[in-house]
Structures are given as structure tokens and as C-alpha cells.
Amino acid sequence: DNRFSFKKGWDQLPKAKVPEAKERLVKALGLQVSTSFYYRLYGKCEPKVSEAQAIEEIFHSYGITDIWGN
């Protein structure tokens, strides 16, 4: 069950925006290490409501609305 994964949205990011988007997501989620980011990217843990909202806001800023899932 990958309903907490935001890989679907991630795969829609333009290549040039990936580093910037990753930096914004890491900061918004308060992550310290890269592994935590990938753990969340692939939906290994359920995000808090506030985290899910932050993830959605960031993707929406790139015009991406279909975010959740693989």
C-alpha cells in the first residue's frame, strides 16, 4: 500500500526543479538526512496532516496536483 508515497508527484517534476523541490521538502518536513527523505518519498511512514499539506503546497507550486501514490 503506497498511498503515503508522493513518488507520483515527484516523477512529474521537471528535472531542473528536482534539487530545489527536494530542498524545500526536506526543510518543510524537518528532515536531517537523505534516507529520511527517501523513506517518506516511497511512503514508508504516514505523514502528519501538517506534513501532507506542506508536501501538497510544494507540489502545487510546480503545477502538480496528482501527487499521492506511485
NUFIFI-934976 format. One line per field, with one value per atom (N, C-alpha, C, O): residue number from 1; residue in three letters; x, y, z. Coordinates in pm, 1 decimal, always signed. Layout:
% residues N
seq = NUM|...;
type = ALA|...;
c1 = X|...;
c2 = Y|...;
c3 = Z|...;
END
This chain:
% residues 70
seq = 1|1|1|1|2|2|2|2|3|3|3|3|4|4|4|4|5|5|5|5|6|6|6|6|7|7|7|7|8|8|8|8|9|9|9|9|10|10|10|10|11|11|11|11|12|12|12|12|13|13|13|13|14|14|14|14|15|15|15|15|16|16|16|16|17|17|17|17|18|18|18|18|19|19|19|19|20|20|20|20|21|21|21|21|22|22|22|22|23|23|23|23|24|24|24|24|25|25|25|25|26|26|26|26|27|27|27|27|28|28|28|28|29|29|29|29|30|30|30|30|31|31|31|31|32|32|32|32|33|33|33|33|34|34|34|34|35|35|35|35|36|36|36|36|37|37|37|37|38|38|38|38|39|39|39|39|40|40|40|40|41|41|41|41|42|42|42|42|43|43|43|43|44|44|44|44|45|45|45|45|46|46|46|46|47|47|47|47|48|48|48|48|49|49|49|49|50|50|50|50|51|51|51|51|52|52|52|52|53|53|53|53|54|54|54|54|55|55|55|55|56|56|56|56|57|57|57|57|58|58|58|58|59|59|59|59|60|60|60|60|61|61|61|61|62|62|62|62|63|63|63|63|64|64|64|64|65|65|65|65|66|66|66|66|67|67|67|67|68|68|68|68|69|69|69|69|70|70|70|70;
type = ASP|ASP|ASP|ASP|ASN|ASN|ASN|ASN|ARG|ARG|ARG|ARG|PHE|PHE|PHE|PHE|SER|SER|SER|SER|PHE|PHE|PHE|PHE|LYS|LYS|LYS|LYS|LYS|LYS|LYS|LYS|GLY|GLY|GLY|GLY|TRP|TRP|TRP|TRP|ASP|ASP|ASP|ASP|GLN|GLN|GLN|GLN|LEU|LEU|LEU|LEU|PRO|PRO|PRO|PRO|LYS|LYS|LYS|LYS|ALA|ALA|ALA|ALA|LYS|LYS|LYS|LYS|VAL|VAL|VAL|VAL|PRO|PRO|PRO|PRO|GLU|GLU|GLU|GLU|ALA|ALA|ALA|ALA|LYS|LYS|LYS|LYS|GLU|GLU|GLU|GLU|ARG|ARG|ARG|ARG|LEU|LEU|LEU|LEU|VAL|VAL|VAL|VAL|LYS|LYS|LYS|LYS|ALA|ALA|ALA|ALA|LEU|LEU|LEU|LEU|GLY|GLY|GLY|GLY|LEU|LEU|LEU|LEU|GLN|GLN|GLN|GLN|VAL|VAL|VAL|VAL|SER|SER|SER|SER|THR|THR|THR|THR|SER|SER|SER|SER|PHE|PHE|PHE|PHE|TYR|TYR|TYR|TYR|TYR|TYR|TYR|TYR|ARG|ARG|ARG|ARG|LEU|LEU|LEU|LEU|TYR|TYR|TYR|TYR|GLY|GLY|GLY|GLY|LYS|LYS|LYS|LYS|CYS|CYS|CYS|CYS|GLU|GLU|GLU|GLU|PRO|PRO|PRO|PRO|LYS|LYS|LYS|LYS|VAL|VAL|VAL|VAL|SER|SER|SER|SER|GLU|GLU|GLU|GLU|ALA|ALA|ALA|ALA|GLN|GLN|GLN|GLN|ALA|ALA|ALA|ALA|ILE|ILE|ILE|ILE|GLU|GLU|GLU|GLU|GLU|GLU|GLU|GLU|ILE|ILE|ILE|ILE|PHE|PHE|PHE|PHE|HIS|HIS|HIS|HIS|SER|SER|SER|SER|TYR|TYR|TYR|TYR|GLY|GLY|GLY|GLY|ILE|ILE|ILE|ILE|THR|THR|THR|THR|ASP|ASP|ASP|ASP|ILE|ILE|ILE|ILE|TRP|TRP|TRP|TRP|GLY|GLY|GLY|GLY|ASN|ASN|ASN|ASN;
c1 = +85.7|+0.0|+89.1|+160.3|+84.6|+173.0|+96.1|+137.4|-14.9|-95.3|-24.7|-64.1|+79.0|+151.8|+273.4|+342.8|+299.3|+411.2|+375.0|+261.6|+471.4|+447.1|+535.3|+572.5|+568.0|+650.7|+581.3|+647.0|+450.3|+375.7|+398.6|+424.3|+389.1|+415.6|+561.6|+594.1|+649.3|+794.1|+834.4|+916.2|+776.9|+811.9|+764.4|+808.3|+675.3|+624.7|+706.1|+688.0|+795.2|+876.3|+970.3|+1029.3|+984.6|+1085.9|+1224.2|+1250.6|+1310.5|+1444.9|+1516.6|+1581.4|+1504.6|+1574.7|+1524.3|+1595.9|+1402.2|+1342.1|+1362.4|+1331.0|+1414.9|+1427.0|+1510.8|+1464.9|+1633.3|+1711.7|+1641.3|+1642.1|+1580.7|+1509.7|+1389.8|+1367.7|+1313.8|+1196.0|+1236.9|+1172.7|+1344.3|+1391.0|+1430.8|+1396.7|+1502.4|+1545.2|+1424.0|+1422.1|+1323.8|+1201.9|+1127.7|+1078.3|+1119.8|+1050.9|+1126.1|+1065.3|+1257.8|+1339.6|+1319.9|+1303.2|+1322.2|+1305.1|+1163.8|+1147.8|+1062.5|+923.1|+895.6|+816.1|+960.6|+938.5|+1035.4|+1025.6|+1128.9|+1223.8|+1316.2|+1348.2|+1358.9|+1443.4|+1590.8|+1633.7|+1667.1|+1811.0|+1895.1|+2001.7|+1847.8|+1928.8|+1851.3|+1728.6|+1925.2|+1868.3|+1781.8|+1677.7|+1825.3|+1748.6|+1607.1|+1512.6|+1592.1|+1458.2|+1370.7|+1251.2|+1430.4|+1355.4|+1303.6|+1185.5|+1391.4|+1350.8|+1252.4|+1164.2|+1267.8|+1174.9|+1033.7|+936.8|+1024.6|+894.1|+847.8|+729.4|+942.3|+909.1|+835.7|+738.4|+884.1|+826.2|+712.8|+664.0|+670.6|+553.1|+572.9|+478.9|+695.7|+723.2|+666.4|+654.2|+631.9|+566.7|+456.7|+464.7|+356.3|+241.2|+274.5|+316.0|+256.1|+285.2|+175.9|+59.6|+215.5|+115.7|+35.2|+80.1|-81.2|-166.8|-91.2|-96.6|-20.8|+53.5|+162.9|+189.8|+226.1|+329.6|+268.7|+323.2|+155.9|+88.1|+48.8|+62.0|+0.5|-38.0|+83.6|+75.7|+196.8|+319.2|+366.4|+407.3|+361.1|+400.5|+312.1|+361.6|+181.0|+87.6|+112.6|+110.8|+135.9|+162.2|+284.3|+282.4|+389.5|+513.0|+488.0|+528.3|+421.8|+394.1|+300.3|+318.0|+201.1|+108.3|+182.4|+144.1|+288.9|+364.9|+435.0|+474.4|+450.2|+507.7|+398.1|+427.0|+271.8|+161.0|+126.0|+58.9|+171.0|+145.3|+38.7|+55.9|-71.0|-182.0|-205.1|-264.9|-159.7|-175.4|-46.5|+48.9|-45.1|+79.1|+95.9|+203.8|-9.5|+0.0|-5.9|-82.7|+77.2|+82.1|+211.1|+300.2|+219.5|+342.1|+329.0|+421.3;
c2 = -119.4|+0.0|+124.1|+150.2|+199.2|+315.3|+446.4|+542.3|+451.2|+573.9|+691.7|+806.3|+665.9|+776.3|+818.8|+913.5|+749.8|+784.6|+907.1|+919.7|+997.3|+1109.7|+1094.9|+1193.7|+970.5|+938.9|+981.1|+1025.2|+967.7|+1006.3|+1153.9|+1190.5|+1237.7|+1380.6|+1406.9|+1488.3|+1337.2|+1352.8|+1326.4|+1399.1|+1221.8|+1184.0|+1285.4|+1281.6|+1375.8|+1477.6|+1606.9|+1695.3|+1617.4|+1738.7|+1751.0|+1651.8|+1872.2|+1891.3|+1865.5|+1907.0|+1798.2|+1762.9|+1882.1|+1868.8|+1996.6|+2115.6|+2159.5|+2228.3|+2120.5|+2163.1|+2063.2|+2092.9|+1944.6|+1839.0|+1880.3|+1862.9|+1934.9|+1971.3|+2075.2|+2064.9|+2174.8|+2279.5|+2220.0|+2251.1|+2135.7|+2074.5|+1985.9|+1986.5|+1910.0|+1822.7|+1906.6|+1873.1|+2014.6|+2103.1|+2159.5|+2164.1|+2202.0|+2257.2|+2151.2|+2179.8|+2029.3|+1920.7|+1881.8|+1862.2|+1870.8|+1835.5|+1939.1|+1904.7|+2066.5|+2174.8|+2172.6|+2186.1|+2155.5|+2155.4|+2039.2|+2052.0|+1926.7|+1807.8|+1799.7|+1709.6|+1894.4|+1897.8|+1776.7|+1725.8|+1730.7|+1610.9|+1647.3|+1754.5|+1555.4|+1579.1|+1502.5|+1549.1|+1385.8|+1300.4|+1258.3|+1249.2|+1233.2|+1192.9|+1067.5|+1057.4|+973.0|+848.5|+875.4|+808.8|+971.8|+1007.3|+1057.0|+1027.9|+1132.0|+1183.8|+1069.1|+1065.7|+975.6|+865.1|+772.3|+715.0|+757.7|+679.6|+735.4|+660.7|+867.8|+934.7|+936.8|+918.2|+959.6|+962.2|+834.0|+837.6|+721.7|+592.2|+548.3|+435.8|+638.4|+611.3|+509.2|+439.3|+499.4|+401.1|+443.5|+361.5|+571.7|+614.7|+714.4|+786.7|+715.8|+802.2|+945.6|+969.5|+1041.9|+1181.3|+1236.5|+1197.1|+1327.9|+1401.3|+1487.2|+1514.9|+1528.5|+1612.4|+1737.4|+1776.5|+1800.7|+1923.4|+1895.5|+1979.1|+1777.9|+1741.4|+1716.6|+1760.0|+1646.8|+1619.9|+1751.4|+1765.7|+1847.4|+1978.3|+2050.4|+2112.2|+2042.4|+2107.2|+2042.9|+2113.0|+1911.4|+1838.8|+1883.0|+1912.2|+1887.7|+1927.4|+2070.9|+2099.3|+2161.2|+2301.8|+2314.9|+2389.5|+2242.2|+2248.6|+2196.9|+2260.6|+2082.0|+2028.4|+2119.6|+2138.7|+2175.6|+2267.7|+2388.8|+2442.9|+2432.6|+2548.9|+2518.9|+2610.5|+2389.7|+2348.8|+2307.0|+2254.8|+2330.5|+2296.7|+2149.4|+2102.5|+2075.2|+1930.9|+1904.7|+1938.9|+1843.9|+1819.1|+1671.0|+1636.9|+1582.5|+1439.1|+1388.3|+1353.2|+1384.8|+1369.3|+1231.8|+1172.9|+1181.1|+1063.8|+932.3|+916.6|+838.2|+705.8|+689.7|+774.5|+579.8|+555.9|+616.8|+608.0;
c3 = +0.0|+0.0|+0.0|+96.9|-107.5|-119.1|-119.8|-185.0|-48.1|-52.6|+13.2|-8.2|+92.9|+156.5|+75.7|+112.8|-33.6|-120.6|-204.2|-250.4|-223.6|-315.9|-439.9|-503.2|-473.3|-590.0|-720.1|-814.4|-724.6|-845.6|-876.7|-991.4|-774.8|-792.5|-824.0|-910.4|-753.1|-771.0|-915.1|-971.4|-975.1|-1112.3|-1215.9|-1330.9|-1176.3|-1268.4|-1263.8|-1347.6|-1166.2|-1155.1|-1274.6|-1317.5|-1328.6|-1433.1|-1371.5|-1258.7|-1444.4|-1393.1|-1330.0|-1226.2|-1392.7|-1343.5|-1205.9|-1133.2|-1169.7|-1042.6|-929.6|-814.3|-961.6|-861.0|-738.9|-626.0|-758.1|-638.8|-551.4|-428.7|-615.2|-541.3|-466.8|-349.8|-533.6|-471.2|-353.9|-248.9|-372.9|-263.9|-142.8|-29.4|-167.3|-58.4|+15.9|+138.9|-59.5|+2.1|+83.5|+192.7|+30.7|+101.7|+228.8|+334.0|+218.5|+335.1|+445.7|+562.7|+406.4|+503.5|+564.2|+685.5|+479.4|+525.9|+620.2|+713.4|+596.6|+679.3|+796.8|+880.1|+802.9|+914.5|+917.7|+1025.1|+801.3|+794.0|+804.6|+761.7|+862.7|+880.3|+778.4|+738.2|+736.7|+648.5|+524.0|+525.2|+418.1|+289.6|+300.2|+235.3|+381.7|+391.0|+441.5|+399.3|+530.9|+580.5|+467.0|+462.3|+375.6|+261.7|+175.2|+140.5|+140.5|+52.5|+122.3|+58.3|+253.3|+335.2|+318.4|+305.1|+319.5|+304.1|+159.0|+130.8|+66.2|-76.1|-116.4|-191.6|-65.1|-101.7|-8.8|-18.9|+82.6|+165.1|+274.1|+311.7|+326.4|+430.8|+566.4|+657.3|+579.5|+702.6|+667.4|+568.1|+750.2|+726.4|+768.2|+881.6|+675.1|+713.4|+804.5|+795.5|+891.8|+971.3|+874.9|+763.7|+916.3|+831.7|+789.5|+672.9|+882.9|+850.4|+747.4|+661.1|+756.2|+659.6|+522.0|+420.5|+519.2|+392.1|+325.0|+203.4|+404.4|+349.9|+293.2|+187.0|+364.3|+317.1|+186.8|+94.3|+179.3|+57.7|-58.6|-167.5|-34.8|-140.8|-186.0|-305.7|-91.2|-125.3|-215.8|-313.7|-182.4|-261.4|-402.4|-499.8|-414.2|-547.9|-625.8|-746.2|-558.1|-625.9|-680.7|-784.5|-611.8|-658.8|-791.7|-863.8|-823.3|-952.8|-1051.2|-1158.9|-1012.8|-1100.9|-1102.1|-1194.0|-1000.4|-992.8|-887.4|-770.4|-929.7|-836.5|-808.9|-706.8|-896.6|-876.8|-813.6|-883.1|-679.4|-603.6|-540.4|-546.6|-480.1|-394.7|-471.0|-565.9|-427.1|-489.1|-566.9|-561.4|-639.2|-716.7|-851.3|-932.3;
END
